[in-house]
């Protein structure tokens, strides 16, 4: 992670670590589900906004002027604004879709933010969000150990939050399920002893560390690292 932008992932031409792999995978997944006028909230340095341009007109928001300056260079076809949210500085029903990955846990007024996403997206539009799974990242710990996070969510709490904001249809996805098989634990142990084998995307790394891909959630997956929701 670039120390200039704590908690902002700056993915370059190639993925260097698991955080970057996960972040890029969310945007790749999003490009298959959104189109038209798209809002990218907490866009950071714009690597995700750049991918979204293949799907339509993109507007990125971030509170960090330095990150936004990089985003404008990286994706000049998109529009970028410096803004602290909530509120979101656009009219009602302005966007066909909104994306907000790894943002909700940073915001004190999470209910207000979710309501703002509902307000600026058209009634037939879609909102895609992600957030760490509290059961995996901060079980029985309040506040979370990550100093940048206000709170983290269990799945029922996250779903309830988005439904209360006005999204009756919610699809649940996840990233990096817990290890379930002996081969996964053994491979992880080998990688831990030989760090040069930790190469995101390689088959043995995916066995040991799990897939960074966004996958549809099934109840037998109990402790994924991240929840990803598609809300309508």
ABEGO torsion letter per residue (X at the ends): XBAABBGBBBBBABBABAAAAAAAAAAAAAAAABBEBBBBBGAEAGAAAAAAAAAEBBBBBBABAAAAAAAAAABAABBBBBBBOOBBBBBBGABABBBBBGAAAABABAAAAAAAAAAABBAABBBBBBBBBAAAABBGBOBBABAABABBBBAAAAAAAAAAAGBABBBBBBBGBBBABAAAAAAAAAAAABAAABBBGBAAAAAAAEBABBBBBBAABABBABBBBBBX
